[in-house]
Amino acid sequence: MNKTLLVKSAYLVELTEKEFLNKYDEIMLSISNVIGRDISVSSNKLQWESISTILLDPETINCGRCNNCKSWVTDREKENHIDELNNGATVNGKILCDECLPEGHPWAF
């Protein structure tokens, strides 16, 4: 019986407000042209399936920048976490990534 793997890859793209407003479609087309190709690994062909984007907005979705290292993170203790972002949690009102969380915290790396 064959098994099918869904391989997910995530990239963060920092854009200025002007780039986001004026060049978003062009940037997305360029990205999809690069990563939207079928590739082969040994005798197995990896078929490109889709591309999606999420505008990271800490005001409306479960994400933010780690208070210490500034990496993008999602709070795994809250609803609607974003699986593609670093794991983290909020401690004393500050969101921290898994590497910056205090030792012994359940999500600490």
C-alpha positions as YAML, in Angstrom:
chain: A
units: angstrom
residues:
- id: 1
  name: MET
  ca: [0.00, 0.00, 0.00]
- id: 2
  name: ASN
  ca: [1.35, 3.44, -0.93]
- id: 3
  name: LYS
  ca: [1.70, 6.24, 1.60]
- id: 4
  name: THR
  ca: [1.39, 9.94, 0.72]
- id: 5
  name: LEU
  ca: [3.46, 12.55, 2.56]
- id: 6
  name: LEU
  ca: [2.47, 16.21, 2.76]
- id: 7
  name: VAL
  ca: [5.76, 18.10, 3.04]
- id: 8
  name: LYS
  ca: [5.25, 21.67, 4.27]
- id: 9
  name: SER
  ca: [7.82, 24.42, 4.03]
- id: 10
  name: ALA
  ca: [7.49, 27.93, 5.42]
- id: 11
  name: TYR
  ca: [9.41, 31.08, 4.56]
- id: 12
  name: LEU
  ca: [9.19, 34.50, 6.19]
- id: 13
  name: VAL
  ca: [9.42, 37.49, 3.85]
- id: 14
  name: GLU
  ca: [9.90, 40.94, 5.36]
- id: 15
  name: LEU
  ca: [8.37, 43.66, 3.16]
- id: 16
  name: THR
  ca: [8.17, 47.38, 3.57]
- id: 17
  name: GLU
  ca: [4.67, 48.83, 3.55]
- id: 18
  name: LYS
  ca: [5.34, 50.15, 0.04]
- id: 19
  name: GLU
  ca: [6.53, 46.76, -1.23]
- id: 20
  name: PHE
  ca: [3.50, 45.06, 0.30]
- id: 21
  name: LEU
  ca: [1.07, 47.52, -1.29]
- id: 22
  name: ASN
  ca: [2.75, 47.86, -4.69]
- id: 23
  name: LYS
  ca: [4.62, 44.62, -5.37]
- id: 24
  name: TYR
  ca: [2.82, 41.84, -3.45]
- id: 25
  name: ASP
  ca: [1.46, 40.11, -6.58]
- id: 26
  name: GLU
  ca: [4.82, 40.33, -8.35]
- id: 27
  name: ILE
  ca: [6.67, 38.97, -5.31]
- id: 28
  name: MET
  ca: [4.22, 36.07, -4.90]
- id: 29
  name: LEU
  ca: [4.50, 35.18, -8.58]
- id: 30
  name: SER
  ca: [8.31, 35.18, -8.34]
- id: 31
  name: ILE
  ca: [8.19, 32.96, -5.25]
- id: 32
  name: SER
  ca: [5.73, 30.51, -6.81]
- id: 33
  name: ASN
  ca: [7.87, 30.33, -9.98]
- id: 34
  name: VAL
  ca: [10.87, 29.30, -7.88]
- id: 35
  name: ILE
  ca: [9.25, 26.89, -5.42]
- id: 36
  name: GLY
  ca: [6.28, 25.84, -7.52]
- id: 37
  name: ARG
  ca: [8.18, 23.24, -9.50]
- id: 38
  name: ASP
  ca: [8.08, 19.49, -9.27]
- id: 39
  name: ILE
  ca: [11.35, 18.03, -7.96]
- id: 40
  name: SER
  ca: [12.77, 14.54, -7.74]
- id: 41
  name: VAL
  ca: [14.45, 12.81, -4.82]
- id: 42
  name: SER
  ca: [16.09, 9.58, -5.94]
- id: 43
  name: SER
  ca: [13.37, 7.89, -8.00]
- id: 44
  name: ASN
  ca: [10.52, 9.67, -6.20]
- id: 45
  name: LYS
  ca: [8.94, 12.75, -7.70]
- id: 46
  name: LEU
  ca: [7.77, 15.45, -5.30]
- id: 47
  name: GLN
  ca: [4.83, 17.14, -6.97]
- id: 48
  name: TRP
  ca: [4.19, 20.80, -6.19]
- id: 49
  name: GLU
  ca: [0.71, 21.16, -4.76]
- id: 50
  name: SER
  ca: [0.07, 24.66, -3.48]
- id: 51
  name: ILE
  ca: [1.34, 27.88, -2.00]
- id: 52
  name: SER
  ca: [-0.36, 29.97, 0.66]
- id: 53
  name: THR
  ca: [0.44, 33.09, 2.62]
- id: 54
  name: ILE
  ca: [-0.52, 34.48, 6.00]
- id: 55
  name: LEU
  ca: [-0.04, 38.15, 6.81]
- id: 56
  name: LEU
  ca: [1.43, 38.00, 10.31]
- id: 57
  name: ASP
  ca: [-0.54, 40.53, 12.37]
- id: 58
  name: PRO
  ca: [-0.15, 40.16, 16.16]
- id: 59
  name: GLU
  ca: [-3.28, 42.28, 16.66]
- id: 60
  name: THR
  ca: [-5.57, 39.77, 14.93]
- id: 61
  name: ILE
  ca: [-3.88, 36.34, 14.98]
- id: 62
  name: ASN
  ca: [-1.88, 34.24, 17.44]
- id: 63
  name: CYS
  ca: [1.64, 35.42, 16.63]
- id: 64
  name: GLY
  ca: [4.24, 37.96, 17.68]
- id: 65
  name: ARG
  ca: [7.94, 38.65, 17.96]
- id: 66
  name: CYS
  ca: [9.77, 37.04, 20.87]
- id: 67
  name: ASN
  ca: [10.37, 39.72, 23.49]
- id: 68
  name: ASN
  ca: [14.04, 38.67, 23.76]
- id: 69
  name: CYS
  ca: [15.37, 37.51, 20.37]
- id: 70
  name: LYS
  ca: [12.67, 38.99, 18.08]
- id: 71
  name: SER
  ca: [12.03, 35.75, 16.17]
- id: 72
  name: TRP
  ca: [8.45, 35.19, 15.02]
- id: 73
  name: VAL
  ca: [6.57, 32.94, 17.43]
- id: 74
  name: THR
  ca: [3.10, 31.58, 18.14]
- id: 75
  name: ASP
  ca: [1.72, 31.05, 21.64]
- id: 76
  name: ARG
  ca: [1.08, 27.30, 21.87]
- id: 77
  name: GLU
  ca: [-0.98, 27.75, 25.02]
- id: 78
  name: LYS
  ca: [-3.59, 29.83, 23.18]
- id: 79
  name: GLU
  ca: [-6.07, 28.83, 20.50]
- id: 80
  name: ASN
  ca: [-5.37, 29.02, 16.79]
- id: 81
  name: HIS
  ca: [-1.60, 28.65, 16.98]
- id: 82
  name: ILE
  ca: [0.29, 28.75, 13.69]
- id: 83
  name: ASP
  ca: [2.12, 25.45, 13.27]
- id: 84
  name: GLU
  ca: [4.73, 26.86, 10.89]
- id: 85
  name: LEU
  ca: [6.02, 29.42, 13.43]
- id: 86
  name: ASN
  ca: [8.34, 28.80, 16.36]
- id: 87
  name: ASN
  ca: [6.67, 27.46, 19.48]
- id: 88
  name: GLY
  ca: [6.36, 29.88, 22.36]
- id: 89
  name: ALA
  ca: [4.23, 31.05, 25.24]
- id: 90
  name: THR
  ca: [3.35, 34.20, 27.14]
- id: 91
  name: VAL
  ca: [5.12, 34.68, 30.48]
- id: 92
  name: ASN
  ca: [4.41, 37.75, 32.62]
- id: 93
  name: GLY
  ca: [2.61, 39.38, 29.70]
- id: 94
  name: LYS
  ca: [5.51, 38.90, 27.26]
- id: 95
  name: ILE
  ca: [5.59, 36.40, 24.42]
- id: 96
  name: LEU
  ca: [8.78, 34.32, 24.33]
- id: 97
  name: CYS
  ca: [10.02, 31.67, 21.90]
- id: 98
  name: ASP
  ca: [10.84, 28.14, 23.05]
- id: 99
  name: GLU
  ca: [14.54, 29.01, 23.36]
- id: 100
  name: CYS
  ca: [13.94, 32.14, 25.47]
- id: 101
  name: LEU
  ca: [11.30, 30.66, 27.80]
- id: 102
  name: PRO
  ca: [12.42, 30.08, 31.38]
- id: 103
  name: GLU
  ca: [13.96, 26.68, 32.11]
- id: 104
  name: GLY
  ca: [11.33, 24.18, 33.14]
- id: 105
  name: HIS
  ca: [8.50, 25.83, 31.16]
- id: 106
  name: PRO
  ca: [6.54, 23.14, 29.28]
- id: 107
  name: TRP
  ca: [7.31, 24.76, 25.91]
- id: 108
  name: ALA
  ca: [10.95, 25.61, 26.66]
- id: 109
  name: PHE
  ca: [13.47, 24.07, 24.28]
...
